[in-house]
Amino acid sequence: MTSAAIFGSGVGIWDGRVQFHLSREELLSALEAVRKARFGGMPARLGEEAEPLSIRGKMTVTIGQSTKGVVQLESGPQSEDLSALAETLLALSQRRAREGVSAESLSDALAKVAAGRLAPEVLELVLVRRKENMKDSEGEDGSMLRVEGREARAWVFRRGSGYGASHRLRLTDKDTLQLAALLRASDPADLPPNLYAAQYTDLRVEILQWSRDIQARRSLGVTPRTHGARQEAFDRMDQGLRRLAERVLQDGRTETGQEDDPGE
């Protein structure tokens, strides 16, 4: 499927590959199109289920903590209003994407975020930590940090009860530039997929169509010195992300009714 994501700042992502920008007038026009289509009153699923289940398209709108999603199935009645709305938003996004910014690699994407050429909205990051040995453990047994553009969320994990309440913190421009600089300095694309860490550590960094998954843990044949300078680069990045997670847990707004397992 062709995709477009539009943020309240006017930043958009076309087909997961190109960042574009809408003017204030274009953004307001897009919101007016959503209102006129009565998107908020549409059912969550349109069409009829069939085997195999096939989706023609879907659209989601989020304002604050409220989210509305609509899926159009291939079979059964088709919504002309939803189709026209999707075509309007996709056409607008595609036009602006012709003048957009892309990246040739994850390293190039991080450099462009750090330089301000790519907006923070294109950056996604998930970091999961778990104690290697949970026997007789006290306090927290792990944590998760999730960064989506300008928002960071963090959870504490405890054995037996799972993830606790979500804490959400809005990142400033300075925060996002510092985060991009931290990631760029460590260059995740150049790191080995398996490094050393005292805790089970899983990291995923994604910008546009580029991503990198890194695992670090105690494993046979891997010591804190096995990968030399690249291990040191990971350790610096890991420490910086740990400080960010602690800050989100301390200063972030506690949310209620969060998902049962934020790791899924």
C-alpha atoms as one frame of an Amber mdcrd trajectory, in Angstrom:
protein
   0.000   0.000   0.000   1.008   3.602  -0.536   1.112   5.504   2.744   1.247
   9.049   4.039   1.643  10.318   7.596   0.904  13.949   8.471   1.796  15.506
  11.843   0.382  18.580  13.530   3.629  20.438  12.894   3.037  20.149   9.149
   5.787  17.560   8.748   4.783  14.545   6.708   6.257  11.230   5.573   5.448
   9.947   2.098   5.429   6.175   1.567   7.840   5.736   4.483  10.724   7.135
   2.411  10.466  10.915   1.981   9.883  13.746   4.447   7.741  16.640   3.207
   6.204  19.720   4.781   2.739  21.238   4.540   2.053  24.917   4.994  -0.349
  25.984   7.727  -3.029  26.583   5.096  -2.532  23.106   3.623  -2.632  21.510
   7.069  -5.873  23.290   7.954  -7.298  22.281   4.572  -6.456  18.639   5.303
  -8.177  18.841   8.682 -11.224  20.446   7.078 -11.380  17.583   4.576 -11.417
  15.117   7.484 -14.236  17.067   9.151 -16.337  17.347   5.995 -16.002  13.616
   5.340 -17.495  13.002   8.825 -14.571  10.696   9.533 -15.289  10.721  13.268
 -18.690   9.124  12.674 -17.516   6.324  10.378 -17.569   2.750  11.690 -14.241
   1.171  12.580 -14.603  -1.363   9.757 -16.245  -0.929   6.360 -17.102  -3.686
   3.897 -17.597  -7.391   4.458 -15.210  -9.989   5.828 -14.112 -12.703   3.424
 -11.535 -15.479   3.284  -8.778 -14.597   2.895  -9.262 -11.229   4.593  -8.026
  -8.432   2.345  -7.734  -4.751   3.279  -8.078  -2.041   0.667  -6.863   0.724
   2.959  -6.987   2.232   6.412  -6.818   5.664   7.989  -6.122   6.812  11.536
  -6.495  10.253  13.101  -5.065  11.096  16.519  -5.765  14.315  18.424  -4.282
  14.425  21.895  -5.013  11.093  23.554  -8.010  10.364  21.311  -7.526   8.071
  18.305  -9.983   7.062  15.594  -9.192   4.382  13.002 -11.200   3.154  10.012
 -10.407   0.098   7.873 -11.889  -0.446   4.403 -12.093  -4.119   3.378 -11.814
  -5.191  -0.255 -15.087  -7.129  -0.157 -18.535  -5.666   0.311 -19.775  -2.059
   0.215 -17.130   0.597  -0.369 -17.238   4.029   1.271 -17.031   6.772  -1.346
 -16.468   9.359   1.373 -13.473   7.525   2.829 -12.041   6.846  -0.633 -12.344
  10.497  -1.661 -10.780  11.663   1.622  -7.856   9.256   1.255  -7.264  10.307
  -2.360  -7.272  13.990  -1.351  -4.718  13.508   1.424  -2.520  11.178  -0.624
  -2.483  13.547  -3.603  -1.517  16.498  -1.398   1.243  14.483   0.274   2.618
  13.176  -3.006   2.808  16.679  -4.475   4.800  17.976  -1.526   7.005  14.853
  -1.464   8.432  15.823  -4.860  10.268  18.603  -3.007  10.940  16.491   0.072
  14.044  15.168   1.808  15.156  11.531   1.795  18.158   9.623   3.136  20.615
   7.201   1.545  21.259   5.192   4.731  20.571   5.175   8.445  23.848   7.014
   9.059  22.869   9.650   6.494  19.407   9.942   8.067  20.863  10.462  11.562
  23.231  13.119  10.228  20.308  14.954   8.625  18.227  14.813  11.816  21.184
  16.109  13.835  21.642  18.913  11.295  17.942  19.792  11.271  17.366  18.754
   7.625  15.090  15.923   8.752  12.518  16.676  11.444  12.344  14.782  14.770
   9.019  13.273  13.648  10.846  10.809  11.368  12.799   9.205  14.244  11.547
   6.132  16.098  13.420   4.247  18.795  12.618   1.373  21.143  14.959   0.230
  23.914  14.087  -2.750  26.132  16.108  -3.897  29.150  15.617  -6.940  31.393
  17.711  -8.248  34.265  19.663 -11.310  33.225  18.932 -13.122  36.467  15.589
 -12.287  38.061  15.939 -14.667  40.999  15.489 -12.841  44.304  15.499  -9.504
  42.477  14.231  -6.403  44.211  12.729  -3.242  42.759  12.397  -2.976  39.003
  13.412  -5.890  36.804  13.617  -3.962  33.571  12.282  -1.043  31.588  11.238
   0.112  28.153  11.878   3.422  26.419   9.993   4.338  23.275  10.646   7.525
  21.324   8.309   8.510  18.500   9.322  11.834  17.073   8.907  14.496  19.732
   7.394  12.215  22.366   9.138   9.792  24.693   7.396   7.141  26.773   8.845
   4.853  29.414   7.638   1.907  31.477   9.074  -0.007  34.429   8.916  -3.799
  34.189   8.577  -6.022  37.274   8.641  -9.791  37.299   5.213 -11.187  38.049
   3.256  -8.027  37.274   4.644  -6.972  33.882   4.810  -3.353  32.762   3.532
  -0.612  35.021   1.946   2.700  34.107   3.228   4.599  31.108   5.075   7.877
  31.611   5.009  10.346  28.714   7.321  13.329  28.170   7.234  15.860  25.364
  10.751  16.397  24.040  12.033  19.878  23.223  13.891  20.719  20.025  17.095
  20.683  22.069  16.257  17.223  23.402  15.659  15.771  19.947  18.830  17.294
  18.492  20.864  15.929  21.408  19.295  12.501  20.944  20.088  12.518  17.232
  23.659  13.624  17.958  24.045  10.808  20.525  22.837   8.201  18.052  24.892
   9.622  15.208  28.099   9.583  17.283  27.620   5.873  18.014  26.524   5.097
  14.412  24.158   2.140  15.072  24.475   1.006  11.444  28.170   0.254  12.045
  27.715  -1.630  15.315  27.800  -5.436  15.517  24.353  -6.984  15.974  25.449
  -8.704  19.207  27.368  -6.779  21.846  28.039  -7.104  25.556  25.741  -5.769
  28.293  25.154  -6.734  31.907  21.394  -6.764  31.179  19.457  -8.160  28.259
  19.267  -5.107  26.003  17.368  -4.812  22.709  17.539  -1.602  20.685  15.778
  -0.653  17.457  16.407   2.639  15.673  14.295   3.576  12.642  14.272   6.640
  10.374  12.166   6.605   7.227  12.830   3.245   5.505  16.115   2.648   7.337
  16.361   0.660  10.573  18.827  -1.204  12.754  18.275  -3.844  15.448  20.973
  -4.389  18.056  21.093  -6.915  20.892  23.528  -6.710  23.806  23.809  -9.236
  26.627  26.116 -11.646  28.391  26.890 -14.420  25.949  29.583 -16.998  25.350
  32.650 -15.545  23.673  31.566 -11.901  24.027  33.212  -9.708  26.681  33.258
  -5.937  27.289  36.471  -5.858  25.223  35.521  -8.151  22.320  34.367  -5.375
  19.979  36.747  -2.690  21.219  35.868   0.842  20.104  32.483  -0.207  18.768
  31.541  -1.641  22.179  32.595   1.668  23.744  30.409   3.539  21.240  27.448
   1.350  22.155  28.085   1.853  25.880  28.019   5.649  25.466  24.770   5.464
  23.517  23.280   3.033  26.034  24.170   5.302  28.956  22.645   8.323  27.223
  19.426   6.434  26.487  19.327   5.151  30.056  19.478   8.732  31.344  16.651
   9.711  28.997  14.506   6.799  30.225  15.126   7.778  33.851  14.174  11.364
  33.066  10.923  10.287  31.384  10.029   8.082  34.361  10.773  10.910  36.780
   9.402  13.951  34.947   6.897  12.463  32.509   3.141  12.537  32.914   1.768
   9.272  34.291  -0.926   7.843  32.029  -3.800   5.577  32.902  -5.365   2.854
  30.812  -2.222   2.156  28.824  -1.903  -1.042  26.775  -1.328  -4.296  28.665
   1.999  -5.015  26.963   3.739  -2.017  25.379   6.331  -4.352  23.908   3.909
  -5.945  21.480
